């Protein structure tokens, strides 16, 4: 990387060595890494503390970094569509779509979080229209990203007790979500060449999102504003970044990263828009 950094793939963090009131090193992928200045964790704060394996934190700090409520979990679908699919024909462009079949947002959220995913509301986006960079899909093809909220506990229980029933439930929910997708794109199945879908436990396992949460710490009055976790910890060389430290969504986490850069360097990284 420019500036001398290294990105290591398939190297999950295994241990954060905390001694003498500071982080001494991080073990990842079987290798130990020592930073000359600071350590920044983009992991969930609770997971960050877990990886310290009982290191001495003050009771107040341990409580602050581990005692918070997560946002809702989600069921996610990614579809690879062939070059016969033309997004503009369905009103899809370089933007996000939230589709609520009944228009009653409160009722739909309550129903789904209670486990009823019949004809759910959906978030739908076409990432291949948001960037001209190659690699996301073959030329002329498109990716659809679809998501909706769902409860975590039923999937966790099935995954741990009955893998066959878990897979059947996963397929059932996929079809339920696709019913809403077909409201917007009736012939979507004609174009689908790849289908990847996951439950909250999928996100928990592969992405390190506890309970499959989508927005980190839940955005309730007790956990926003001055009550948000923030970027600093009582360990002077450990900093947090990500949705729970700051705020979620793409603009939120980008802003969080910029905040941490400015905090550590003392230099502004945001550019002011020149007035025309």
N, C-alpha and C positions, 0 to 999 in steps of 0.2 A: 504494500500500500504506500501511497505518497506520504512522506513523513516518517517512514520506517516502521509502520504498524504491520501486524500480521493477523490474518483471519484464518482460524483453524476450524475446519469442518469435522463433524462427527467427534467432537471433543467436549462432551458435557462436563460441567464443573462438578467435581467430586468432593472437594473440601476447601473451606476458607479458613486458613490458619490465623487465629486471633490470639495474640499474646502481648503482654505488656501494654494493654490498652489501645492496640492498633492492629490492623491487618498486616501480617508478615509475608504471606504468600498465598497463592491460589493453585490448587491442583486440578488439572483438567486433562482428560484424555491420557492419564498416566504421567503427565509431565507437570513439574512445578514451575510456576511463573512468579517472578518477583518484580514488582513495579517500582520505579525510582521515585514516583511521586504519589499518585492516587489510584484507588481502585473504584471502578464504577460498576454497579450491579444493575442490569436491566431485568433481572429475575424478579418474580414476585417477592415482596419484602419478607413474607413468612418463609418462603423457600430459602431466601438468602440467610435468614437466621438459622433455619434447619441445617444448612450446609456448614455452619460454624461448629456443629456437633457439641453443643453444650458449653461453648466458650462463655467467659464471664462478661455478661452485659448487666447493667443495673436493672433491677426489677421494673423500674419505670420505663426504661427504654425497651426492654423485652416485651412489656405489655403494649407499648405504643406500636411496635413493629409487627405484632402478631395478633392483636385482638381487634379485628375489624371485620365487617361483613362484606362479602363479595357481591358483585353485580350479578344479574341473571345469566344463566348459561344458554347455549345456543345449539341448534342443529344447523350444520353448514353443508352446502352442496356446491361443487364446481363442475360445470359442464364444458366439454370441448366440442364446439360446433363446427361443421365443415363449411366450405366456401359458398354453399348455396344459401346460407343464412345471411340476411341483410338486416342488421339491427334497425336501421332507419325505418324500415317497413313496419316496425312494431313500436315506434316512438321511443326507441332506445338510442341514447347518444352518450356524450361525454359528461354524464351526470348519474346520480343515484336515484332509484325509485323506491318509495315505500308504498306498498299496496295493502290496504285494509278492506277486506271483502264487505264488511258490514258498516264500516265507518265509525263504529263505536270502539274507540281505542281502549278505553278502560276495560270494557267487557272482554275484548279479545285478549288482552294481556292476562287478565284474571283467569280466563278459560284455559289458556295455554299453559300458564304456570301451574295450574291445577292438574295438568296432564291430558287435557282434551285438545288434540292437535288436528281436529277435523277442519279442513279448509282454513288454514292459518293465515295470518298476515305475513307478508314477506318483505325483506329488503332484497333488491335486485340491482346488480351493477354489471357493466361490461368492461372489465379492466383493459382489454385490448383496444378500446377506444380512448383510453386515458393517457396513452403514451405511444410514441412512434418507435421506441426502442425495440429492437428485434429480440426474439427468444421466448416470448410468452406463448406464442402459437405460430404454426406455419403461416406463411403469407396468405392473406385472404381468409383465414380461419379466425374464429373468435372464442373467447372464454366468457362464460356467464358465472357470476358469483351470486349465490342465493343464501339467505340466512333468515332464521326466525328464532324466537325464544322458546325454551322448553324447560321442564324440570330436570334437575341433575340426578336426584336420588333413585328414580326408577331404573335409569340406565346403569347406574353404578351397581345396584343390587343384582340386576340380571347379568351384568358382565362378570360379577364375582361368583354367582351361584348357578347360572344356567347359560353357558355361552351360546347354545343353539337358540334359545329363546331370545337372547340379546340380539343375535344377528337377524332373527325374524322381525323383532321390533324395529330394528334399524331400517330394514327394507320397508316395513309398513309406514314408518314416519316419512321416509323418502317419497313414497307414493302420495302421501297426504300433502306434503309440501309441493310436490310437482302438480297437484291439482290446482293450486293457486297460481303456479307459474303458467299453466295452460290457459288460465283466464286471460293472461297478457300475451302469450305466444301459443296459440292453439295447436300449431303443428311443430312444436319444439322437438318432439321425439324423432321427427324426420331427419333432423340435422345432427343429432347427438352422436358423437363418435367416442366420447370418453365421459364417464361418470365417476366422480369421486365424492363421497359424502361421509360425514362424521357426526358423532354424537358428542355430548359434553365430555364423556370419558375419553373420546378420541383426542379432543383438544387438551385434556388434562395429561394424557400419556405422551403425546408427541410434541406439544407446545409448552408444557409446563404451566398451564393455566389451571390452578386449583379449582375444582368443581366446574371446570369448563367455562369459567366466567369470561365475559366478553369485554368488560370495561374496567377490570381491576376492582378496586374498592368501590362499593356501591355509592352512587351519587345521592346521598341523603344528607339532610342538614348536619347531622353529627359527624360527617366525613368529608365535608367540603369547606372551602374558604380556609380559615385559620386552623381548621381541624384536619385538613389534608395532611398526609404524612410528610411531604416535603422531601428535599433532595439530600439534606444532611443527616448524619447519624451522630451518636455520641463518640464513635470511633473517628478520630480526626482525618483519617485518610480513606474512609469508606463513604461513598456517595451513592444515592439511589437515583434511578431514572425510570421512566415508564409510566403507565396509566395510573397506578396507585400512588406513586410519588407525586405526580402532578395531575394531569387530566387526560382522559382517553380521547379516542378518535384520531384520525390521521393528523389533522392540524394540531391536536393536543399533544401527541407524543413528539412531533417535530419540534414544537415549541419547548417541550420539556428538555429535549436534548440541547437546544440552543441555550436555555437557561443554565444548564449545568456547565456548558462550555464557558459561558460568561462568568459564572461563579468561580470556576477554577483558574481561568486565565486573567480575569479582570479586564478583558477586552470585549467590546461590543461586536457581535457577529451579525446582527440584524441590520439591514440596509433600509434607509428611509426612502419612500417613493418620492421622486422629484415631482413637484407640482408643474403641470403643463402650462 
